[in-house]
């Protein structure tokens, strides 16, 4: 059973993020002695309490109904006062934007303009909704933003942010950390929030905080897309937007005018900000954290919380684990003595067992152990990929069946033609998935066979301690992704600027199986771009294991029709071999990849 800390109605299970405000925890709500649900709980720092937040937090209760329970501010938002005031909202798996920036920076994973605009789009929607209700944020920063593992964003401090703004003068540590985002006009709440939004966008593009004071004009002039691992200057429309947000020139007079300009940049420029790409990025960046959270939450759902019920609290004497209750419940000396005897016997068995492990067993060859660990890791990755492909294939089969049913029921000729096109695309997608599924199953079988052989060799070596084991080289795939029977050969590599690569490569990353893009339904519905052939040019940044880390558009179609998004999705579904340097796999870009969309009428 896990250890929990009670805070009001909640049992804090794990700290997920810390920031100038305090910390965000995953917490458990119980029903009786059993699990009910998970929530996120915000606790506050001692500095903010000393500044007076604990006496004013109840005022945030008036803001919660104004925000209308919108998902972007956290569903089920509630405030608990008392000795240690805190706030809670429905659980959303993810991490703060500040953590995302720091992790991407440490891992050297490119964070492109599309990803930055996806985040800014979500945050801007929150600001627009707050301003429409006559509420301003006041302390917007990357710490304010929660990014889910599915790519969505939330402004999780919106109900109490204005209260924090009012007491920051008495909280110097928090003030110092938030200073880059608080440089907007003091007497204009809208411009304060828009300045902070611009500071967040600047940080997303550069992985550097906006300098406090100084020549911001010069800062923007010198800024480059370092977060995307490119030394190119900001695109003109992004530069112009940041100029209006940060420099106070031609400021947006209303929140509606700002929102209109942001929409123009998002949908009329050469960008494809989508939560799909953001979700892919989050799962790449926080794969281990996501898996760890999921395992911990599953264990928490099965816990017995008797120790934290009213009856359990009366039995506990400082312990926070249920297994400590046995000593309090059984106080008689005879019982304690018998426990000591049993415990002593168990200890002896454990000691004898450890002695056998350390002295009675032959030591294994470290090379065998290392090779087995690598094979097990690759097998786990193949199993996960096969499970993903199985789920996608099942979903595609259901979609195909649904389209077939619609086709048989519709009577309109135009509607039939439209559904027939969708059905054809769905069938092609299903065939692609089935081919990938078959290749993944074959790779997984080969990996399991290799692991079995190595295990046999491991046990054989353990029975012959005098002679060192001969380590048979088990062939390992270059990458943990399925290969199709007939790889698609990519065109010869085109020269790329050195700044695009993490390290110099002898050979660029290569596409192995190129997934066919689905024709965007939005284009058909909007009748945009369907009367002529469309082409999208892009490149893909690939990890040492052949995983897609980033897709960057070179030349897109633009607009709301969805051609760019369809090409990016197809690139994410394709498989790749990594770039190489001195024969070793490294991160690197592919040559240019072209997706063509044939006209539909």
C-alpha positions as CSV (number, residue, x, y, z in Angstrom):
1,X,0.0,0.0,0.0
2,X,1.2,3.5,-0.7
3,X,1.8,6.4,1.7
4,X,-0.5,9.4,1.5
5,X,-0.7,12.8,3.2
6,X,-4.2,14.0,4.1
7,X,-5.1,17.5,3.0
8,X,-8.7,18.4,3.6
9,X,-10.9,16.1,1.5
10,X,-7.9,14.7,-0.4
11,X,-5.0,12.3,0.0
12,X,-1.9,13.6,-1.7
13,X,-0.2,10.8,-3.6
14,X,2.6,12.3,-5.7
15,X,4.0,15.8,-6.5
16,X,3.9,16.3,-10.3
17,X,5.1,19.9,-10.6
18,X,6.6,22.6,-8.4
19,X,6.6,26.3,-9.2
20,X,6.7,29.8,-7.6
21,X,3.1,29.3,-6.4
22,X,3.8,26.0,-4.6
23,X,3.2,22.5,-6.1
24,X,0.7,20.5,-8.1
25,X,-0.1,17.0,-6.8
26,X,-1.9,14.0,-8.0
27,X,-4.4,13.2,-5.2
28,X,-7.0,10.6,-4.3
29,X,-10.6,11.0,-3.2
30,X,-11.9,8.0,-1.3
31,X,-15.4,6.6,-0.7
32,X,-15.4,4.8,2.6
33,X,-12.2,2.7,2.6
34,X,-12.0,2.4,-1.1
35,X,-10.8,4.4,-4.1
36,X,-13.3,6.9,-5.7
37,X,-11.3,9.1,-8.2
38,X,-8.1,11.0,-8.9
39,X,-7.9,14.8,-8.8
40,X,-5.2,17.4,-9.2
41,X,-4.5,19.5,-6.1
42,X,-2.6,22.8,-5.9
43,X,-0.9,23.6,-2.7
44,X,0.7,27.0,-2.0
45,X,4.1,28.0,-0.8
46,X,4.8,29.3,2.7
47,X,5.9,32.6,1.2
48,X,2.5,33.2,-0.4
49,X,0.7,32.3,2.9
50,X,2.9,34.8,4.8
51,X,2.1,37.3,2.1
52,X,-1.6,36.9,3.0
53,X,-3.0,34.4,0.4
54,X,-4.4,32.1,3.0
55,X,-6.8,34.8,4.3
56,X,-7.9,35.8,0.8
57,X,-8.2,32.5,-1.1
58,X,-11.9,32.2,-0.4
59,X,-12.4,35.3,-2.7
60,X,-11.4,33.2,-5.6
61,X,-14.7,31.4,-5.2
62,X,-16.5,34.3,-6.9
63,X,-14.3,33.8,-10.0
64,X,-15.1,30.1,-10.4
65,X,-18.8,30.4,-11.5
66,X,-17.8,33.3,-13.8
67,X,-15.5,30.9,-15.7
68,X,-18.5,28.6,-16.1
69,X,-16.6,25.3,-15.5
70,X,-15.0,25.5,-18.9
71,X,-12.5,22.7,-19.5
72,X,-9.7,25.1,-20.3
73,X,-9.7,26.3,-16.7
74,X,-10.0,22.8,-15.1
75,X,-13.3,21.0,-14.7
76,X,-14.8,20.6,-11.3
77,X,-12.7,23.4,-9.9
78,X,-13.1,23.8,-6.1
79,X,-11.5,25.7,-3.3
80,X,-11.0,24.5,0.3
81,X,-10.2,26.9,3.0
82,X,-9.1,26.1,6.5
83,X,-5.8,25.8,8.2
84,X,-4.0,25.0,4.9
85,X,-6.1,26.4,2.0
86,X,-5.8,24.6,-1.4
87,X,-7.6,24.2,-4.7
88,X,-8.5,21.1,-6.7
89,X,-9.8,20.2,-10.1
90,X,-10.5,17.0,-12.1
91,X,-7.5,14.9,-13.0
92,X,-5.8,15.4,-16.3
93,X,-2.6,13.5,-17.0
94,X,0.1,15.9,-18.1
95,X,2.8,18.3,-17.0
96,X,3.2,22.1,-16.7
97,X,4.4,24.1,-19.7
98,X,7.5,25.1,-17.7
99,X,8.4,21.4,-17.3
100,X,7.8,20.8,-21.0
101,X,10.2,23.6,-22.0
102,X,12.8,22.5,-19.5
103,X,12.6,18.8,-20.6
104,X,12.7,19.6,-24.3
105,X,15.7,21.8,-23.7
106,X,17.5,19.1,-21.7
107,X,16.7,16.3,-24.2
108,X,17.5,18.6,-27.2
109,X,14.3,17.7,-28.9
110,X,13.2,20.4,-31.4
111,X,10.1,22.4,-30.4
112,X,8.9,24.0,-33.6
113,X,6.7,27.0,-34.4
114,X,3.7,24.7,-35.0
115,X,4.0,23.3,-31.4
116,X,4.5,26.8,-30.0
117,X,1.4,28.1,-31.8
118,X,-0.7,25.1,-30.6
119,X,0.1,26.0,-27.0
120,X,-0.5,29.7,-27.5
121,X,-3.8,29.1,-29.3
122,X,-5.1,27.2,-26.2
123,X,-3.8,29.8,-23.7
124,X,-5.2,32.6,-25.8
125,X,-8.6,31.0,-25.8
126,X,-8.5,31.1,-22.0
127,X,-7.5,34.7,-21.9
128,X,-10.3,35.6,-24.4
129,X,-12.9,33.8,-22.2
130,X,-11.6,35.5,-19.0
131,X,-11.7,39.0,-20.6
132,X,-15.2,38.4,-21.9
133,X,-16.3,37.8,-18.3
134,X,-14.6,41.0,-17.1
135,X,-11.7,39.0,-15.4
136,X,-8.0,39.4,-16.1
137,X,-5.3,36.9,-15.3
138,X,-2.4,39.0,-14.1
139,X,0.4,36.5,-13.6
140,X,0.3,34.4,-16.8
141,X,3.5,32.4,-17.2
142,X,4.5,28.8,-18.3
143,X,3.8,27.8,-14.7
144,X,0.1,28.8,-15.3
145,X,-0.3,26.3,-18.1
146,X,-1.0,22.6,-17.8
147,X,-0.4,20.6,-21.0
148,X,-2.1,17.3,-21.1
149,X,-0.5,14.2,-22.6
150,X,-3.2,14.4,-25.3
151,X,-1.9,17.9,-26.4
152,X,-4.6,20.1,-24.9
153,X,-3.8,23.1,-22.6
154,X,-5.4,24.4,-19.4
155,X,-5.0,27.7,-17.4
156,X,-5.1,26.0,-14.0
157,X,-4.5,29.1,-11.9
158,X,-7.1,31.3,-13.5
159,X,-9.5,31.5,-10.4
160,X,-6.8,32.7,-8.0
161,X,-4.3,34.4,-10.3
162,X,-5.5,38.0,-9.7
163,X,-5.2,37.4,-5.9
164,X,-1.5,36.4,-6.4
165,X,-0.9,39.5,-8.4
166,X,-2.1,41.6,-5.5
167,X,0.3,40.1,-3.0
168,X,3.4,39.5,-5.1
169,X,5.1,42.6,-3.6
170,X,5.3,40.7,-0.4
171,X,6.6,37.5,-2.0
172,X,10.0,38.4,-3.4
173,X,11.0,34.9,-4.4
174,X,7.9,34.3,-6.5
175,X,8.1,37.9,-7.9
176,X,11.7,37.2,-9.1
177,X,10.7,34.0,-11.0
178,X,7.7,35.7,-12.6
179,X,9.4,39.0,-13.5
180,X,9.9,38.2,-17.2
181,X,6.2,37.9,-17.7
182,X,5.1,40.9,-15.6
183,X,6.6,43.7,-17.7
184,X,3.4,44.8,-19.3
185,X,1.6,48.1,-18.5
186,X,0.6,48.3,-14.9
187,X,-2.7,50.1,-15.4
188,X,-4.0,48.1,-18.4
189,X,-5.2,44.5,-17.4
190,X,-5.6,43.4,-21.0
191,X,-2.2,44.6,-22.1
192,X,-0.7,42.9,-19.1
193,X,-2.1,39.6,-20.1
194,X,-1.2,40.0,-23.8
195,X,2.4,41.0,-22.9
196,X,2.7,37.9,-20.7
197,X,1.3,35.8,-23.6
198,X,4.0,37.3,-25.9
199,X,6.7,36.5,-23.3
200,X,5.5,32.9,-23.2
201,X,5.6,32.7,-27.0
202,X,9.1,34.1,-27.1
203,X,10.3,31.5,-24.6
204,X,8.7,28.7,-26.6
205,X,10.5,29.7,-29.7
206,X,13.9,30.4,-28.1
207,X,14.0,28.3,-24.9
208,X,15.2,31.5,-23.2
209,X,13.2,33.8,-20.9
210,X,12.5,37.3,-22.0
211,X,15.1,39.5,-20.4
212,X,13.8,41.8,-17.6
213,X,14.1,45.4,-18.7
214,X,16.5,46.5,-21.3
215,X,16.1,46.9,-25.0
216,X,13.3,44.5,-26.0
217,X,13.4,45.8,-29.6
218,X,17.0,44.6,-29.8
219,X,16.1,41.3,-28.2
220,X,13.5,40.6,-30.8
221,X,15.8,41.7,-33.6
222,X,18.5,39.2,-32.5
223,X,16.1,36.3,-31.6
224,X,16.3,33.1,-33.6
225,X,14.4,29.8,-33.6
226,X,16.8,28.1,-31.2
227,X,14.0,25.9,-29.7
228,X,13.5,24.4,-33.2
229,X,17.4,24.0,-33.4
230,X,17.5,26.4,-36.2
231,X,19.4,29.7,-36.3
232,X,16.8,31.2,-38.6
233,X,15.1,34.5,-37.5
234,X,11.5,34.5,-36.5
235,X,9.0,34.2,-39.4
236,X,7.8,37.7,-40.4
237,X,4.2,37.2,-39.2
238,X,5.4,35.8,-35.8
239,X,7.8,38.7,-35.5
240,X,5.1,41.2,-36.2
241,X,2.7,39.6,-33.7
242,X,5.4,39.6,-30.9
243,X,6.2,43.2,-31.7
244,X,2.6,44.2,-31.0
245,X,2.4,42.1,-27.9
246,X,5.8,43.1,-26.3
247,X,6.8,46.5,-27.6
248,X,3.5,48.4,-27.0
249,X,3.4,49.6,-30.6
250,X,0.0,49.4,-32.3
251,X,-1.4,47.5,-29.3
252,X,-4.5,45.5,-29.7
253,X,-7.4,47.8,-28.5
254,X,-9.7,44.9,-27.6
255,X,-9.4,41.2,-26.9
256,X,-11.5,40.5,-30.0
257,X,-9.0,42.3,-32.3
258,X,-6.2,40.3,-30.8
259,X,-8.1,37.1,-31.3
260,X,-8.8,37.9,-34.9
261,X,-5.1,38.6,-35.6
262,X,-4.0,35.4,-33.9
263,X,-6.5,33.4,-36.0
264,X,-5.2,35.0,-39.2
265,X,-1.6,34.0,-38.2
266,X,-2.7,30.5,-37.4
267,X,-4.8,29.7,-40.4
268,X,-3.5,31.9,-43.2
269,X,0.2,31.3,-42.5
270,X,2.3,28.2,-43.3
271,X,1.6,26.5,-40.1
272,X,-0.4,23.5,-38.9
273,X,-1.0,23.8,-35.1
274,X,-2.9,20.7,-34.1
275,X,-3.4,18.9,-30.8
276,X,-2.6,15.7,-32.6
277,X,1.0,16.8,-33.2
278,X,1.2,18.2,-29.7
279,X,0.0,14.9,-28.2
280,X,2.7,13.1,-30.2
281,X,5.3,15.5,-28.9
282,X,4.1,15.1,-25.3
283,X,4.2,11.3,-25.5
284,X,7.7,11.4,-27.0
285,X,8.9,13.8,-24.3
286,X,7.2,12.4,-21.3
287,X,6.9,8.7,-22.2
288,X,8.6,7.5,-18.9
289,X,6.7,9.9,-16.7
290,X,3.4,8.9,-18.4
291,X,4.1,5.2,-17.9
292,X,5.1,5.8,-14.3
293,X,2.0,7.8,-13.5
294,X,-0.2,5.2,-15.1
295,X,1.4,2.4,-13.0
296,X,1.1,4.4,-9.8
297,X,-2.5,5.3,-10.5
298,X,-3.4,1.7,-11.1
299,X,-1.9,0.7,-7.8
300,X,-3.7,3.6,-6.0
301,X,-7.0,2.4,-7.4
302,X,-6.5,-0.9,-5.8
303,X,-5.4,0.4,-2.4
304,X,-7.3,-0.1,0.9
305,X,-7.7,3.3,2.5
306,X,-9.0,2.1,5.9
307,X,-6.2,4.0,7.7
308,X,-7.6,7.3,6.3
309,X,-11.2,6.8,7.3
310,X,-12.6,8.2,10.5
311,X,-12.3,4.7,12.1
312,X,-8.7,4.3,10.8
313,X,-7.6,7.7,12.0
314,X,-8.6,6.8,15.6
315,X,-6.4,3.7,15.4
316,X,-3.4,5.4,13.9
317,X,-0.6,6.8,16.1
318,X,1.4,8.8,13.6
319,X,1.6,6.1,11.0
320,X,0.5,6.7,7.5
321,X,0.4,3.1,6.3
322,X,-2.2,0.5,7.1
323,X,0.4,-2.2,7.9
324,X,1.5,-0.1,10.9
325,X,-1.9,-0.5,12.5
326,X,-1.3,-4.1,13.6
327,X,1.1,-3.1,16.3
328,X,-1.4,-0.6,17.8
329,X,-4.3,-3.1,17.6
330,X,-2.4,-5.9,19.4
331,X,-0.9,-4.6,22.6
332,X,-0.5,-7.7,24.7
333,X,3.1,-8.7,25.5
334,X,2.6,-12.4,24.7
335,X,1.4,-11.5,21.2
336,X,4.3,-9.1,20.7
337,X,6.7,-11.9,21.7
338,X,5.2,-14.3,19.3
339,X,5.5,-11.7,16.5
340,X,9.2,-11.2,17.4
341,X,9.8,-14.9,17.2
342,X,8.0,-15.2,13.8
343,X,9.8,-12.1,12.6
344,X,13.1,-13.5,13.7
345,X,12.4,-16.7,11.9
346,X,11.5,-14.8,8.7
347,X,14.7,-12.8,9.0
348,X,16.7,-15.9,9.2
349,X,15.1,-17.3,6.1
350,X,15.8,-14.0,4.3
351,X,19.4,-14.0,5.4
352,X,19.9,-17.6,4.3
353,X,18.3,-16.8,1.0
354,X,20.5,-13.8,0.4
355,X,23.6,-15.9,1.4
356,X,22.6,-18.4,-1.3
357,X,22.1,-15.7,-3.9
358,X,25.4,-14.1,-3.2
359,X,27.6,-17.1,-2.4
360,X,25.9,-20.2,-3.8
361,X,25.1,-18.9,-7.3
362,X,27.6,-18.4,-10.1
363,X,28.1,-14.8,-11.2
364,X,26.7,-14.0,-14.6
365,X,28.7,-12.4,-17.4
366,X,28.0,-8.7,-17.4
367,X,28.1,-8.7,-21.2
368,X,25.3,-11.2,-21.2
369,X,23.3,-9.2,-18.7
370,X,23.7,-6.0,-20.7
371,X,22.7,-7.7,-23.9
372,X,19.7,-9.3,-22.3
373,X,18.6,-6.0,-20.9
374,X,18.8,-4.3,-24.3
375,X,16.8,-7.1,-25.9
376,X,14.1,-6.9,-23.2
377,X,13.9,-3.1,-23.7
378,X,13.5,-3.5,-27.4
379,X,10.9,-6.3,-26.9
380,X,8.9,-4.0,-24.7
381,X,8.9,-1.3,-27.3
382,X,7.8,-3.7,-30.0
383,X,5.0,-5.0,-27.8
384,X,3.8,-1.4,-27.2
385,X,4.0,-0.6,-30.9
386,X,2.1,-3.8,-31.8
387,X,-0.6,-3.0,-29.2
388,X,-0.9,0.5,-30.7
389,X,-1.2,-0.9,-34.2
390,X,-3.8,-3.5,-33.1
391,X,-5.9,-0.7,-31.6
392,X,-5.6,1.5,-34.7
393,X,-6.5,-1.4,-37.0
394,X,-9.6,-2.3,-34.9
395,X,-10.7,1.4,-35.0
396,X,-10.2,1.6,-38.7
397,X,-12.2,-1.6,-39.3
398,X,-15.1,-0.1,-37.3
399,X,-14.9,3.1,-39.3
400,X,-14.9,1.2,-42.6
401,X,-17.9,-0.8,-41.5
402,X,-19.7,2.4,-40.5
403,X,-19.0,4.0,-43.9
404,X,-20.3,0.9,-45.6
405,X,-23.5,1.1,-43.6
406,X,-23.9,4.8,-44.4
407,X,-23.4,4.0,-48.1
408,X,-26.1,1.4,-48.1
409,X,-28.5,3.7,-46.4
410,X,-28.0,7.0,-48.2
411,X,-30.1,7.9,-51.3
412,X,-28.4,11.1,-52.4
413,X,-26.1,10.6,-55.4
414,X,-23.7,13.4,-54.2
415,X,-23.7,11.9,-50.7
416,X,-23.0,8.4,-52.1
417,X,-20.0,9.8,-54.1
418,X,-18.6,11.5,-51.1
419,X,-19.0,8.4,-48.9
420,X,-17.5,6.2,-51.6
421,X,-14.3,8.3,-51.6
422,X,-14.2,8.2,-47.8
423,X,-14.7,4.4,-47.9
424,X,-11.9,4.0,-50.4
425,X,-9.5,6.0,-48.2
426,X,-10.6,4.1,-45.1
427,X,-10.0,0.7,-46.8
428,X,-6.5,1.9,-48.0
429,X,-5.7,3.1,-44.5
430,X,-6.8,-0.3,-43.1
431,X,-4.6,-2.2,-45.6
432,X,-1.6,0.0,-44.6
433,X,-2.3,-0.7,-40.9
434,X,-2.6,-4.4,-41.5
435,X,0.7,-4.5,-43.3
436,X,2.4,-2.6,-40.5
437,X,0.6,-4.9,-38.0
438,X,2.0,-8.0,-39.7
439,X,5.5,-6.6,-39.9
440,X,5.4,-5.7,-36.2
441,X,4.2,-9.2,-35.2
442,X,7.1,-10.7,-37.2
443,X,9.6,-8.4,-35.6
444,X,8.2,-9.1,-32.1
445,X,8.4,-12.9,-32.8
446,X,12.1,-12.5,-33.8
447,X,12.8,-10.4,-30.7
448,X,11.2,-13.0,-28.4
449,X,13.2,-15.8,-30.1
450,X,16.4,-13.8,-29.7
451,X,15.6,-13.3,-26.0
452,X,14.9,-17.0,-25.5
453,X,18.3,-17.9,-27.1
454,X,20.1,-15.5,-24.9
455,X,18.3,-16.7,-21.8
456,X,19.3,-20.3,-22.7
457,X,22.9,-19.2,-23.0
458,X,22.7,-17.3,-19.8
459,X,21.6,-20.4,-17.8
460,X,24.1,-22.5,-19.6
461,X,26.9,-20.1,-18.6
462,X,25.7,-20.2,-15.0
463,X,26.3,-24.0,-14.9
464,X,29.9,-23.6,-16.2
465,X,31.6,-21.1,-13.9
466,X,35.1,-22.1,-14.9
467,X,34.8,-21.1,-18.5
468,X,33.6,-17.6,-19.5
469,X,30.5,-17.8,-21.6
470,X,30.7,-17.1,-25.3
471,X,28.4,-14.2,-26.1
472,X,26.7,-14.9,-29.4
473,X,25.9,-11.7,-31.2
474,X,22.1,-11.6,-31.5
475,X,21.1,-9.3,-34.4
476,X,19.1,-6.4,-33.1
477,X,17.0,-4.1,-35.3
478,X,18.3,-0.6,-35.9
479,X,15.1,0.9,-34.7
480,X,12.0,-0.2,-32.7
481,X,9.5,0.3,-35.5
482,X,7.8,-2.2,-37.9
483,X,9.1,-2.4,-41.5
484,X,6.9,-3.1,-44.4
485,X,8.0,-5.9,-46.9
486,X,8.8,-3.4,-49.6
487,X,10.5,-0.3,-48.2
488,X,10.1,3.0,-50.0
489,X,13.4,4.3,-51.1
490,X,13.7,8.0,-50.3
491,X,15.2,10.4,-52.9
492,X,18.9,11.3,-52.6
493,X,19.7,13.6,-49.6
494,X,19.7,17.3,-50.2
495,X,22.1,19.5,-48.3
496,X,20.7,20.9,-45.1
497,X,22.2,23.8,-43.0
498,X,24.4,22.5,-40.3
499,X,22.3,24.2,-37.6
500,X,19.4,21.8,-38.4
501,X,21.3,18.7,-37.1
502,X,22.1,17.9,-33.4
503,X,25.4,16.3,-34.5
504,X,27.0,16.1,-37.9
505,X,25.8,13.0,-39.8
506,X,27.4,10.9,-42.5
507,X,24.0,9.6,-43.7
508,X,20.7,11.3,-43.2
509,X,17.6,9.6,-41.7
510,X,15.8,7.6,-44.3
511,X,12.1,6.8,-44.7
512,X,11.4,3.0,-44.7
513,X,7.6,2.8,-45.1
514,X,5.8,5.9,-46.3
515,X,2.2,6.0,-45.1
516,X,-0.3,7.3,-47.6
517,X,-2.0,10.5,-46.5
518,X,-5.8,10.5,-46.2
519,X,-7.5,13.2,-48.4
520,X,-8.7,15.9,-45.9
521,X,-12.4,15.8,-45.5
522,X,-12.4,19.5,-44.6
523,X,-11.2,20.4,-48.1
524,X,-14.2,18.4,-49.5
525,X,-16.6,20.0,-47.1
526,X,-15.3,23.5,-47.7
527,X,-14.7,23.0,-51.5
528,X,-11.2,24.4,-51.0
529,X,-8.3,23.2,-53.1
530,X,-10.1,20.2,-54.5
531,X,-10.1,21.4,-58.1
532,X,-6.4,21.1,-58.5
533,X,-3.5,18.9,-57.4
534,X,-2.0,19.9,-54.0
535,X,1.6,19.3,-52.8
536,X,3.1,19.4,-49.3
537,X,6.8,19.3,-48.8
538,X,8.2,18.5,-45.3
539,X,11.1,16.8,-43.5
540,X,11.2,14.7,-40.4
541,X,13.5,14.8,-37.4
542,X,14.2,11.2,-36.3
543,X,15.7,9.8,-33.1
544,X,18.5,7.4,-32.7
545,X,15.9,4.6,-32.6
546,X,14.0,5.8,-35.7
547,X,11.2,7.5,-33.8
548,X,9.6,10.6,-35.2
549,X,10.5,13.6,-32.9
550,X,9.3,16.5,-35.1
551,X,7.8,17.1,-38.5
552,X,8.7,20.4,-40.1
553,X,6.8,21.8,-43.1
554,X,9.1,23.2,-45.9
555,X,6.2,24.2,-48.2
556,X,2.6,23.7,-47.3
557,X,-0.8,24.5,-48.8
558,X,-2.0,26.6,-45.8
559,X,-5.6,27.5,-45.0
560,X,-8.2,25.6,-43.2
561,X,-8.6,22.8,-45.8
562,X,-6.3,20.4,-43.9
563,X,-3.8,19.3,-46.5
564,X,-0.8,20.2,-44.3
565,X,-2.3,18.4,-41.3
566,X,-3.0,15.3,-43.4
567,X,0.6,15.3,-44.7
568,X,2.0,15.7,-41.1
569,X,-0.2,12.9,-39.8
570,X,1.0,10.6,-42.6
571,X,4.6,11.4,-41.8
572,X,4.0,10.6,-38.2
573,X,2.5,7.2,-39.2
574,X,5.5,6.4,-41.5
575,X,8.6,4.5,-40.3
576,X,12.2,5.6,-40.5
577,X,15.8,4.5,-40.0
578,X,18.0,6.9,-38.0
579,X,20.7,9.1,-39.4
580,X,24.3,7.7,-38.8
581,X,27.6,9.2,-37.9
582,X,30.7,7.0,-38.1
583,X,28.3,4.0,-38.5
584,X,26.4,4.7,-35.3
585,X,22.8,5.9,-35.2
586,X,22.2,9.5,-34.2
587,X,19.4,12.1,-34.3
588,X,19.0,13.8,-37.6
589,X,16.7,15.1,-40.4
590,X,15.4,13.2,-43.4
591,X,15.8,14.6,-46.9
592,X,12.7,16.4,-48.2
593,X,9.5,14.2,-48.4
594,X,6.7,15.1,-50.8
595,X,3.1,14.3,-50.4
596,X,0.8,14.8,-53.4
597,X,-3.0,15.2,-53.2
598,X,-4.8,14.6,-56.5
599,X,-7.7,16.9,-57.4
600,X,-11.1,15.6,-56.6
601,X,-13.2,17.1,-59.4
